[in-house]
């Protein structure tokens, strides 16, 4: 178990990192000392990975949980729960609200439309979790203390009229994601080779994105182009898309390895 200062020294590489981790560790300490549920704001994939390392170093994994309102949420909050709670009760007590934005049937709106209009309300990105776009509109997960403000002021997205209601999280509508299956071959199962194939990137571009921390393997940033990908790994390239490696097959006459994947279209 490391002290707060030791964790900050080991993990914080910028002022933003230091603020994020100091706040996280303060939440953990408050839960430990006062015996009630505490939480962070919403975290992106990079922040999540950093906080996960901090939670591990603090020896707090036994009473910490990353939760975004549903399994496999990309954005979520870190919850710290006291001894009288378990992980499931912590999820049920999480201060999250589900808002459903309904659009007119003839209107077409994207994730960017909803997010851009929300940010136009002058709220911080950290109070908004995943935005799940579906045929009726979008399900938006937010922090509980921002729900009423958004209900009152979020009336349009991309200049299209919206009707907003509050729903129970158990009624969440998942995003209507079109999946595209594909096959191909790579010289080796290196991350840069696999990412270049799946996302149609030049290999040098894939390497550059990896080294900048823009590529995630199983929700964790990976900055090593040579990292070996295995079956079942989930890849995310920020600003490009997400995919899952289904299987590696045989090899071609030239020794290239065949692979199957599913990519979010």
N, C-alpha and C positions, 0 to 999 in steps of 0.2 A: 504494500500500500504506500503510495507516494503522497507527499504533502501538496497543498495547493500550489505553492511556489515551484516545487519540483516539476509538477505537471505543466505549469505555464512555461517554464524554461525548456522543457522537452518538446512541447507541441506547438506553442504559439510562435509563428513566424512573421506575424504582422500585428499592427495595432488592433485590427478587426478580430483576428484570432484571439488575442488576449482578452478583449472585451467579451467575446462569445464564451470562451472557456471559463473566465472568472464568474460570469453570470450563471453558467451551468453548475459550477462547483458550489456557488453560494446557495443555489436551489437545493442541491443534494444535502448540504450541511443543515439548512433550515428544516428539511424533512427529518433528518436524523435527530436533531436536537428538540424539535417542537412536536413531532409526531403527527404531521398531517401531510396530505398530498400536495406536491409542488410540481411545477412544470415550466418548461421553456416556451418560447414562441416557436412558430413553424421553422423548420430547418430544411435547406436544400440538400442534395446528395453529398456535396463536399463538406458542408457543415456537419451533417449527420455522421460522416466517417470520422471527422475530427473529434466530435463529442463522444462517439463510441470508444475511441482510444482513451479519452480522458476518464470516462466512466470506469473503464477497465483498470487504469492506473490508480484510480481512487479506491478501488476495491468495492465498488458500489453496484456491480452487475446483478447482485441478488435482489435488489429492490429498485431497479431501474428498467424502464421500458420505452422503446420508441413506438409511437402510435399515431396514425394519421386518420383514424376513423374507420378503417377497413384493412384487411390483410393486403399486403403488397402495395400500400400507399407509397407514393414517391416522396411527398412532403409530409412531415409529421412533427410532433412535439416529443421531447423527452419528458417522461413522467418519473417522478421519484415517489414511491409509496411506502408508508410506515408498516411496522410489523403486523398490525392487525388486518392488513389488506393483502390480497394476492394479485397476480397479474390481471386476471379476468375482472376482478372488482375494480382495479385501477382503470382499466379500459372503460368500464361502465361509468366511472366517475370523472372521466376526462372532460375538461371544459371545452368541448367541441360542439358546434352547431351545424346543422345541414340546412342550407338554403337552396330552394329549387327555383331556377329562373326559367320561366316558360316563354317561348317565342311564338310568333305567328307561324302557321304551318308553311307558308310560302317563303318565309325568310330563311336565309342561310347565314349562320354565324359560326365562327371558329373559336378555338381556345384563345387565340390572340385578341379577338374582339372582346370577349368577356373580361380577360385580364386587363386589357388596356383601359376599358371603361371603369373597372374597379379602381385601378391606380389613379384614374382621373378624379376620384373622390378624395384624393390626397390622404389615402391610408397607406400604411406600410405593407410591403409584400409579406412581411413576417407574420401578419395576422390572418393571412389567407393560405389555406392548404391546397389540396388538389382540386382542380376544376375538371369535372367529368362531363364532356360534351356528348349528348345523345340526341335522339330524334326530336324529342319534345323541347329541348333547350339545353340546360346544363345543371348539374348538381354541384354546389360549391360548398366546401367545408371551410369553416372559419372559426376563430376563437369565439367562445361564448360571449365575452364582453363586447364584441364588435357586431354581433348579430343584429341587434335592434337598429343600430346606425345604418348598416347596409340595407336592411329591409326598408328603411325610410327613404333612402337616397339613391339606391341603385335601380333606376327605371329604364335605362336604355343601354344597349351594347351595339357598337358599330352603327349608331343612328337608328337602330331598330328598337321598337317598343318591347318592353319585358313586363311580365307579371311575376312578382316574387312572393313565395310562401315559405314558411318554415316547416320542415318535415322531420320525422324521427330518423335518426341515423340508421336504424335497422331497415328503413325503406329506401336506402341509397340505390340509385340507378347507376350502374357502371357505364363507363364510356363505351360508345359504339366504335370499337376499334376494328378496322379491317386488317386482317393479317395476310401477309404474302409469303408463301413458301418458296424457297429457292434452294438450288444446289450449285456447287462449284468445286474448285480444287485450289489448294494452297501448297506452297513448297514445304511449309511446316506450320504447326498450330500456334505460332507466335501471335500475340495480340495484334501487332501492326498488320500482319498478313491477313488475318481473319477479319478485322475491322475494315480493311481496304476492300476486300471481296464483298462483304455483306452490304456495306453502305456505298459502294461504288466510288471510292476515293482513291486517288493516286497514293501509292504507299508512302511517299515522302510526306504527303498531307496528313495521312493517318498517324505517322510517327510524330509529326509536329503537334498534332492535337493531343496525343498521349502525353508528350513531354510537358505540355501546358496544363495538364490536369483536367482536360475536357472529356476524357474517356473513363467510364466506370465499368467495373466488372462486379456483378452481383452487388450493386449499389455502393461499391467502394471505389474511390478514385485509384487508378493504376497508372503510374508514370513510367513504367518499364515496357518499352516496345517488345522486348524479348519474352515477356510473361507468357507462360504456356496456357492456352485455353483448353478446357475439357468439356465433355458433353454435359449439357444442362446449364452451362454458364449463361448469364444474362448480360448483354452488353448495352451500354447507353453512350451515345456520342452527343454531347450537348449541342443543341441547335440542329441536329441531323435526324436522330431517331433512336429507336430501341429495337433489340432483337434477342433471340434466344437460339443458342446452338443446340440443335436436336441430336445430331449424331455425326461421328466420323466414320467413314467407310474404308474401302480398300485404297490401293494406290494405282496410279496410272503407269504406263510403260516407262515414263520419264521420272517416276518416283514421287509424283505429286499426290497429296492426300485429298481424297474426296470428303466433302462435308455437306450436311443438310442443315438448314436454318429456317427460322420463322422470323419475319421482320414486320413491325407495325407499318402498314402502308400509309 
